[in-house]
Amino acid sequence: MRIFYVAGAVILLLLVPLLLYSTTKLAEGNKTTTYITALLCFLVGLGTLYIGLV
């Protein structure tokens, strides 16, 4: 069961740089939403990785 947590965490943590890269192509109003989404993905990914490894 832990492998699913670790795999999900890796997917979320890989999504963060992709979201940050995509902000270069967006209008100014949408950047804030993307930054918030990247931050939430990072935090949830770290939490999930912790649960999967501990």
Backbone as CSV, one residue per row, in Angstrom:
resi,resn,N_x,N_y,N_z,CA_x,CA_y,CA_z,C_x,C_y,C_z
1,MET,0.825,-1.197,0.000,0.000,0.000,0.000,0.866,1.258,0.000
2,ARG,2.042,1.157,0.611,2.924,2.331,0.665,3.403,2.773,-0.709
3,ILE,3.535,1.822,-1.620,4.026,2.156,-2.957,3.088,3.134,-3.661
4,PHE,1.787,3.047,-3.381,0.837,3.979,-3.988,1.024,5.391,-3.449
5,TYR,1.326,5.502,-2.153,1.605,6.818,-1.578,2.871,7.412,-2.181
6,VAL,3.902,6.600,-2.285,5.171,7.097,-2.825,5.022,7.468,-4.297
7,ALA,4.330,6.640,-5.064,4.127,6.937,-6.483,3.292,8.208,-6.663
8,GLY,2.250,8.360,-5.868,1.443,9.578,-5.942,2.221,10.813,-5.560
9,ALA,3.077,10.671,-4.558,3.894,11.803,-4.132,4.880,12.203,-5.220
10,VAL,5.470,11.232,-5.872,6.409,11.533,-6.952,5.699,12.237,-8.099
11,ILE,4.511,11.785,-8.432,3.738,12.434,-9.501,3.418,13.881,-9.127
12,LEU,2.997,14.100,-7.893,2.689,15.464,-7.464,3.931,16.344,-7.455
13,LEU,5.050,15.804,-6.994,6.273,16.595,-6.950,6.823,16.865,-8.350
14,LEU,6.572,15.973,-9.298,6.964,16.247,-10.680,6.045,17.266,-11.345
15,LEU,4.841,17.371,-10.848,3.887,18.333,-11.406,4.260,19.774,-11.059
16,VAL,4.927,19.976,-9.944,5.263,21.335,-9.485,6.141,22.077,-10.501
17,PRO,7.281,21.521,-10.952,8.071,22.272,-11.940,7.329,22.493,-13.252
18,LEU,6.489,21.545,-13.632,5.717,21.736,-14.859,4.729,22.883,-14.719
19,LEU,4.115,22.983,-13.559,3.200,24.108,-13.330,3.945,25.434,-13.312
20,LEU,5.104,25.448,-12.677,5.879,26.692,-12.627,6.381,27.087,-14.018
21,TYR,6.740,26.102,-14.830,7.161,26.407,-16.195,5.996,26.943,-17.026
22,SER,4.811,26.423,-16.782,3.657,26.853,-17.566,3.250,28.290,-17.256
23,THR,3.687,28.834,-16.126,3.336,30.223,-15.814,3.999,31.202,-16.764
24,THR,5.079,30.794,-17.422,5.720,31.696,-18.374,4.852,31.923,-19.600
25,LYS,3.899,31.032,-19.845,3.053,31.129,-21.035,1.658,31.679,-20.747
26,LEU,1.380,32.016,-19.482,0.040,32.443,-19.109,-0.057,33.956,-18.972
27,ALA,-1.289,34.448,-18.983,-1.538,35.858,-18.721,-1.308,36.143,-17.236
28,GLU,-1.188,37.393,-16.892,-0.835,37.781,-15.527,-1.874,37.340,-14.501
29,GLY,-3.129,37.389,-14.829,-4.179,37.026,-13.875,-4.187,35.558,-13.511
30,ASN,-3.788,34.704,-14.443,-3.806,33.264,-14.196,-2.560,32.767,-13.481
31,LYS,-1.526,33.589,-13.391,-0.279,33.151,-12.762,-0.457,32.894,-11.276
32,THR,-1.224,33.734,-10.616,-1.416,33.568,-9.175,-2.084,32.236,-8.866
33,THR,-3.085,31.886,-9.624,-3.774,30.612,-9.417,-2.829,29.440,-9.644
34,THR,-1.977,29.542,-10.651,-1.041,28.465,-10.937,0.006,28.349,-9.838
35,TYR,0.467,29.480,-9.299,1.417,29.438,-8.189,0.795,28.789,-6.953
36,ILE,-0.454,29.102,-6.676,-1.141,28.501,-5.528,-1.300,26.995,-5.746
37,THR,-1.655,26.598,-6.964,-1.788,25.180,-7.268,-0.453,24.460,-7.125
38,ALA,0.629,25.077,-7.591,1.956,24.466,-7.466,2.350,24.333,-6.002
39,LEU,2.050,25.337,-5.204,2.370,25.275,-3.776,1.582,24.171,-3.087
40,LEU,0.301,24.065,-3.396,-0.513,23.010,-2.792,-0.054,21.619,-3.239
41,CYS,0.307,21.477,-4.513,0.825,20.192,-4.989,2.116,19.836,-4.265
42,PHE,2.970,20.821,-4.045,4.225,20.571,-3.343,3.977,20.139,-1.908
43,LEU,3.094,20.838,-1.216,2.816,20.502,0.181,2.148,19.132,0.313
44,VAL,1.172,18.865,-0.531,0.499,17.566,-0.481,1.467,16.462,-0.889
45,GLY,2.325,16.727,-1.865,3.321,15.744,-2.282,4.306,15.422,-1.176
46,LEU,4.759,16.444,-0.460,5.664,16.196,0.665,4.978,15.407,1.775
47,GLY,3.753,15.778,2.076,2.998,15.060,3.108,2.762,13.609,2.722
48,THR,2.419,13.377,1.472,2.179,12.028,1.003,3.463,11.207,0.977
49,LEU,4.562,11.846,0.584,5.842,11.146,0.599,6.231,10.759,2.026
50,TYR,5.993,11.658,2.960,6.277,11.359,4.373,5.446,10.171,4.856
51,ILE,4.170,10.188,4.524,3.286,9.074,4.941,3.745,7.768,4.287
52,GLY,4.140,7.826,3.023,4.556,6.624,2.335,5.876,6.061,2.823
53,LEU,6.757,6.918,3.317,8.064,6.440,3.756,8.137,6.112,5.229
54,VAL,7.264,6.700,6.018,7.315,6.458,7.471,6.347,5.397,7.909
